[in-house]
Amino acid sequence: MATSQEFCESVIEAFSIAGTIRVRAMMGEYCVYYNDKLISDLCDGQCLLKRTPTSDALLQGGPLSYPYEGSKQLMHVFDDFDNKVLIENLLAGMWNDLPEKKSRKKNGEKNDPF
């Protein structure tokens, strides 16, 4: 079951209180970016958050799920879209936990530091 556009828009609206949210369609589902870092997948009508130290602490005891069949990465199932304080703390903490985006090398650039 693919994720509906309405569900995607409701997640964007809920998460927008924490900062800039961007969504990209990916193989019939969606990837959610918070301030340019991938934080979540929207799969089968569920919001699945990446596991980080912050999400593990704040969502402790909550359900975990695989985003797709054959996936090796469990993710947090998130559905508390009315809890604005939790959303702000969760996304800010996850953003700090996740690594910086690596810049891509331009065509022809070498790995030479000199």
VOROTI-348799 format. One line per field, with one value per residue: x, y, z of N, C-alpha, C in turn; chain; residue number from 0; residue in one letter. Coordinates in nm, 3 decimals, always signed. Example, Ala and Ser with C-alpha at 12.3 -4.5 7.8 and 13.67 -1.06 7.14 Angstrom:
// residues 2
n.X: c(+1.319, +1.285)
n.Y: c(-0.569, -0.225)
n.Z: c(+0.780, +0.708)
ca.X: c(+1.230, +1.367)
ca.Y: c(-0.450, -0.106)
ca.Z: c(+0.780, +0.714)
c.X: c(+1.320, +1.290)
c.Y: c(-0.330, +0.003)
c.Z: c(+0.780, +0.787)
chain: c(A, A)
resi: c(0, 1)
resn: c(a, s)
This chain:
// residues 114
n.X: c(+0.084, +0.075, +0.189, -0.033, -0.085, -0.211, -0.146, +0.128, +0.138, +0.025, +0.221, +0.433, +0.321, +0.295, +0.564, +0.684, +0.684, +0.920, +1.122, +1.273, +1.121, +1.151, +1.037, +1.089, +0.982, +1.012, +1.045, +0.763, +0.705, +0.799, +1.075, +1.177, +1.317, +1.483, +1.590, +1.775, +1.877, +1.831, +1.568, +1.350, +1.134, +0.842, +0.633, +0.403, +0.186, +0.283, +0.487, +0.820, +1.087, +1.438, +1.674, +1.840, +2.057, +1.897, +1.631, +1.599, +1.603, +1.387, +1.169, +1.155, +1.058, +0.855, +0.692, +0.882, +0.977, +1.042, +1.128, +1.078, +1.031, +1.293, +1.468, +1.740, +1.744, +1.590, +1.330, +1.186, +0.839, +0.636, +0.369, +0.264, +0.163, +0.044, +0.184, +0.364, +0.588, +0.737, +0.792, +0.951, +1.174, +1.259, +1.321, +1.518, +1.716, +1.770, +1.872, +2.112, +2.238, +2.276, +2.511, +2.699, +2.616, +2.793, +3.002, +2.984, +3.229, +3.340, +3.322, +3.618, +3.774, +4.041, +4.158, +4.364, +4.529, +4.693)
n.Y: c(-0.118, +0.208, +0.525, +0.789, +1.109, +1.292, +1.202, +1.241, +1.522, +1.591, +1.504, +1.673, +1.920, +1.883, +1.840, +2.075, +2.270, +2.247, +2.323, +2.356, +2.150, +1.907, +1.704, +1.413, +1.221, +0.872, +0.577, +0.525, +0.588, +0.810, +1.022, +1.200, +1.508, +1.699, +2.015, +1.964, +1.708, +1.361, +1.222, +1.056, +0.801, +0.770, +0.516, +0.282, +0.420, +0.490, +0.675, +0.649, +0.686, +0.751, +0.562, +0.702, +0.815, +1.008, +0.964, +0.699, +0.734, +0.916, +0.787, +0.548, +0.217, +0.230, +0.118, -0.061, -0.090, -0.236, -0.054, -0.157, -0.472, -0.696, -0.510, -0.411, -0.241, -0.141, +0.087, +0.363, +0.369, +0.640, +0.827, +1.035, +1.303, +1.529, +1.615, +1.867, +1.959, +1.725, +1.664, +1.886, +1.858, +1.600, +1.611, +1.814, +1.699, +1.463, +1.575, +1.682, +1.443, +1.306, +1.260, +1.518, +1.627, +1.489, +1.650, +1.628, +1.522, +1.706, +1.627, +1.489, +1.583, +1.517, +1.318, +1.448, +1.630, +1.846)
n.Z: c(+0.000, -0.097, +0.029, +0.100, -0.057, +0.106, +0.366, +0.360, +0.335, +0.582, +0.759, +0.685, +0.760, +1.042, +1.121, +1.041, +1.237, +1.367, +1.195, +0.867, +0.636, +0.391, +0.127, -0.066, -0.337, -0.359, -0.511, -0.507, -0.249, +0.022, +0.117, +0.400, +0.481, +0.723, +0.773, +0.567, +0.626, +0.608, +0.778, +0.800, +0.665, +0.472, +0.460, +0.340, +0.455, +0.703, +0.932, +0.954, +1.159, +1.157, +1.348, +1.609, +1.877, +2.011, +1.911, +1.993, +2.271, +2.325, +2.214, +2.339, +2.398, +2.217, +1.910, +1.660, +1.316, +0.994, +0.701, +0.447, +0.279, +0.329, +0.422, +0.633, +0.839, +1.128, +1.213, +1.397, +1.454, +1.414, +1.542, +1.687, +1.618, +1.721, +1.940, +1.990, +2.134, +2.173, +1.904, +1.826, +2.003, +1.935, +1.654, +1.650, +1.815, +1.670, +1.437, +1.530, +1.600, +1.359, +1.089, +0.916, +0.587, +0.321, +0.087, -0.262, -0.499, -0.777, -1.126, -1.243, -1.034, -0.812, -0.537, -0.419, -0.174, -0.220)
ca.X: c(+0.000, +0.155, +0.153, -0.115, -0.038, -0.269, -0.065, +0.256, +0.116, +0.001, +0.352, +0.504, +0.260, +0.329, +0.709, +0.728, +0.702, +1.059, +1.217, +1.248, +1.092, +1.148, +1.000, +1.118, +0.919, +1.113, +0.990, +0.624, +0.695, +0.860, +1.184, +1.155, +1.440, +1.470, +1.708, +1.862, +1.924, +1.727, +1.528, +1.233, +1.071, +0.699, +0.614, +0.278, +0.102, +0.345, +0.605, +0.927, +1.200, +1.569, +1.717, +1.956, +2.050, +1.783, +1.503, +1.592, +1.571, +1.256, +1.064, +1.186, +0.942, +0.760, +0.707, +0.983, +0.935, +1.130, +1.063, +1.037, +1.071, +1.434, +1.549, +1.818, +1.742, +1.466, +1.305, +1.078, +0.709, +0.595, +0.232, +0.221, +0.178, -0.013, +0.275, +0.458, +0.712, +0.810, +0.840, +1.063, +1.290, +1.299, +1.387, +1.642, +1.814, +1.809, +1.956, +2.246, +2.295, +2.307, +2.633, +2.687, +2.609, +2.923, +2.996, +3.025, +3.340, +3.303, +3.383, +3.758, +3.849, +4.117, +4.162, +4.494, +4.512, +4.787)
ca.Y: c(+0.000, +0.330, +0.633, +0.889, +1.247, +1.358, +1.165, +1.310, +1.664, +1.605, +1.490, +1.798, +2.023, +1.857, +1.853, +2.210, +2.354, +2.231, +2.380, +2.335, +2.012, +1.882, +1.565, +1.365, +1.095, +0.770, +0.443, +0.518, +0.632, +0.942, +1.046, +1.328, +1.574, +1.809, +2.101, +1.896, +1.576, +1.259, +1.178, +0.969, +0.746, +0.748, +0.388, +0.213, +0.502, +0.506, +0.760, +0.571, +0.773, +0.687, +0.538, +0.778, +0.816, +1.088, +0.896, +0.581, +0.778, +0.979, +0.694, +0.421, +0.132, +0.242, +0.014, -0.053, -0.158, -0.226, +0.030, -0.237, -0.612, -0.718, -0.406, -0.455, -0.133, -0.113, +0.229, +0.394, +0.407, +0.762, +0.869, +1.135, +1.427, +1.641, +1.649, +1.961, +1.964, +1.604, +1.677, +1.981, +1.797, +1.482, +1.648, +1.888, +1.602, +1.375, +1.653, +1.687, +1.308, +1.259, +1.320, +1.623, +1.581, +1.493, +1.717, +1.542, +1.570, +1.740, +1.542, +1.516, +1.617, +1.408, +1.313, +1.503, +1.748, +1.953)
ca.Z: c(+0.000, -0.107, +0.120, +0.032, -0.060, +0.223, +0.482, +0.340, +0.367, +0.726, +0.825, +0.659, +0.845, +1.182, +1.142, +1.004, +1.356, +1.413, +1.100, +0.725, +0.598, +0.247, +0.099, -0.202, -0.373, -0.381, -0.536, -0.465, -0.111, +0.041, +0.212, +0.467, +0.520, +0.818, +0.754, +0.469, +0.668, +0.598, +0.912, +0.803, +0.545, +0.480, +0.391, +0.369, +0.541, +0.834, +0.942, +1.016, +1.190, +1.172, +1.485, +1.656, +2.023, +2.054, +1.883, +2.080, +2.408, +2.335, +2.169, +2.405, +2.422, +2.107, +1.808, +1.555, +1.195, +0.877, +0.602, +0.332, +0.290, +0.301, +0.486, +0.749, +0.937, +1.199, +1.232, +1.491, +1.400, +1.483, +1.510, +1.784, +1.543, +1.796, +2.048, +1.928, +2.212, +2.138, +1.766, +1.824, +2.071, +1.859, +1.529, +1.680, +1.864, +1.560, +1.345, +1.591, +1.601, +1.224, +1.034, +0.816, +0.449, +0.254, -0.042, -0.374, -0.581, -0.914, -1.227, -1.270, -0.913, -0.753, -0.392, -0.383, -0.088, -0.256)
c.X: c(+0.089, +0.102, +0.077, -0.051, -0.089, -0.188, +0.069, +0.243, +0.092, +0.131, +0.433, +0.452, +0.300, +0.477, +0.759, +0.745, +0.846, +1.160, +1.177, +1.234, +1.083, +1.118, +1.034, +1.047, +1.028, +1.045, +0.848, +0.601, +0.767, +0.975, +1.163, +1.289, +1.407, +1.600, +1.817, +1.927, +1.807, +1.695, +1.423, +1.198, +0.921, +0.670, +0.483, +0.191, +0.155, +0.463, +0.710, +1.049, +1.328, +1.599, +1.846, +1.952, +1.930, +1.651, +1.489, +1.552, +1.428, +1.141, +1.084, +1.057, +0.837, +0.786, +0.818, +0.934, +1.043, +1.058, +1.014, +1.088, +1.217, +1.526, +1.621, +1.810, +1.602, +1.453, +1.190, +0.951, +0.662, +0.455, +0.178, +0.236, +0.120, +0.080, +0.389, +0.592, +0.799, +0.870, +0.961, +1.189, +1.346, +1.377, +1.517, +1.751, +1.863, +1.902, +2.099, +2.315, +2.345, +2.430, +2.602, +2.684, +2.746, +2.907, +3.048, +3.140, +3.287, +3.376, +3.528, +3.839, +3.920, +4.115, +4.292, +4.476, +4.601, +4.751)
c.Y: c(+0.124, +0.436, +0.740, +1.027, +1.323, +1.329, +1.238, +1.457, +1.685, +1.591, +1.619, +1.908, +2.005, +1.884, +1.995, +2.302, +2.351, +2.296, +2.348, +2.187, +2.004, +1.735, +1.533, +1.233, +0.995, +0.634, +0.427, +0.559, +0.767, +0.937, +1.186, +1.382, +1.689, +1.889, +2.028, +1.767, +1.479, +1.206, +1.069, +0.917, +0.738, +0.626, +0.325, +0.289, +0.518, +0.601, +0.682, +0.661, +0.693, +0.667, +0.614, +0.771, +0.896, +1.017, +0.771, +0.621, +0.831, +0.886, +0.555, +0.344, +0.139, +0.135, +0.045, -0.130, -0.144, -0.143, -0.046, -0.378, -0.627, -0.613, -0.462, -0.354, -0.116, +0.037, +0.247, +0.429, +0.528, +0.801, +0.976, +1.275, +1.549, +1.691, +1.736, +1.968, +1.842, +1.616, +1.771, +1.921, +1.680, +1.521, +1.724, +1.793, +1.509, +1.448, +1.661, +1.551, +1.264, +1.330, +1.429, +1.560, +1.596, +1.563, +1.622, +1.606, +1.600, +1.646, +1.584, +1.557, +1.496, +1.421, +1.373, +1.629, +1.865, +2.016)
c.Z: c(+0.000, -0.009, +0.043, +0.039, +0.062, +0.349, +0.476, +0.380, +0.516, +0.804, +0.806, +0.750, +0.991, +1.209, +1.116, +1.124, +1.404, +1.319, +0.957, +0.694, +0.447, +0.226, -0.045, -0.223, -0.408, -0.393, -0.483, -0.322, -0.100, +0.140, +0.268, +0.516, +0.615, +0.811, +0.675, +0.517, +0.664, +0.738, +0.911, +0.665, +0.572, +0.395, +0.435, +0.469, +0.682, +0.823, +1.020, +1.033, +1.204, +1.320, +1.512, +1.809, +2.076, +2.030, +1.969, +2.222, +2.419, +2.295, +2.228, +2.434, +2.313, +2.002, +1.709, +1.435, +1.088, +0.771, +0.478, +0.352, +0.248, +0.362, +0.608, +0.863, +0.997, +1.219, +1.331, +1.414, +1.481, +1.441, +1.605, +1.725, +1.614, +1.906, +1.993, +2.001, +2.179, +1.999, +1.760, +1.886, +1.991, +1.734, +1.553, +1.728, +1.754, +1.464, +1.399, +1.587, +1.464, +1.168, +0.933, +0.677, +0.385, +0.119, -0.149, -0.449, -0.721, -1.008, -1.250, -1.148, -0.858, -0.602, -0.338, -0.298, -0.126, -0.386)
chain: c(A, A, A, A, A, A, A, A, A, A, A, A, A, A, A, A, A, A, A, A, A, A, A, A, A, A, A, A, A, A, A, A, A, A, A, A, A, A, A, A, A, A, A, A, A, A, A, A, A, A, A, A, A, A, A, A, A, A, A, A, A, A, A, A, A, A, A, A, A, A, A, A, A, A, A, A, A, A, A, A, A, A, A, A, A, A, A, A, A, A, A, A, A, A, A, A, A, A, A, A, A, A, A, A, A, A, A, A, A, A, A, A, A, A)
resi: c(0, 1, 2, 3, 4, 5, 6, 7, 8, 9, 10, 11, 12, 13, 14, 15, 16, 17, 18, 19, 20, 21, 22, 23, 24, 25, 26, 27, 28, 29, 30, 31, 32, 33, 34, 35, 36, 37, 38, 39, 40, 41, 42, 43, 44, 45, 46, 47, 48, 49, 50, 51, 52, 53, 54, 55, 56, 57, 58, 59, 60, 61, 62, 63, 64, 65, 66, 67, 68, 69, 70, 71, 72, 73, 74, 75, 76, 77, 78, 79, 80, 81, 82, 83, 84, 85, 86, 87, 88, 89, 90, 91, 92, 93, 94, 95, 96, 97, 98, 99, 100, 101, 102, 103, 104, 105, 106, 107, 108, 109, 110, 111, 112, 113)
resn: c(m, a, t, s, q, e, f, c, e, s, v, i, e, a, f, s, i, a, g, t, i, r, v, r, a, m, m, g, e, y, c, v, y, y, n, d, k, l, i, s, d, l, c, d, g, q, c, l, l, k, r, t, p, t, s, d, a, l, l, q, g, g, p, l, s, y, p, y, e, g, s, k, q, l, m, h, v, f, d, d, f, d, n, k, v, l, i, e, n, l, l, a, g, m, w, n, d, l, p, e, k, k, s, r, k, k, n, g, e, k, n, d, p, f)
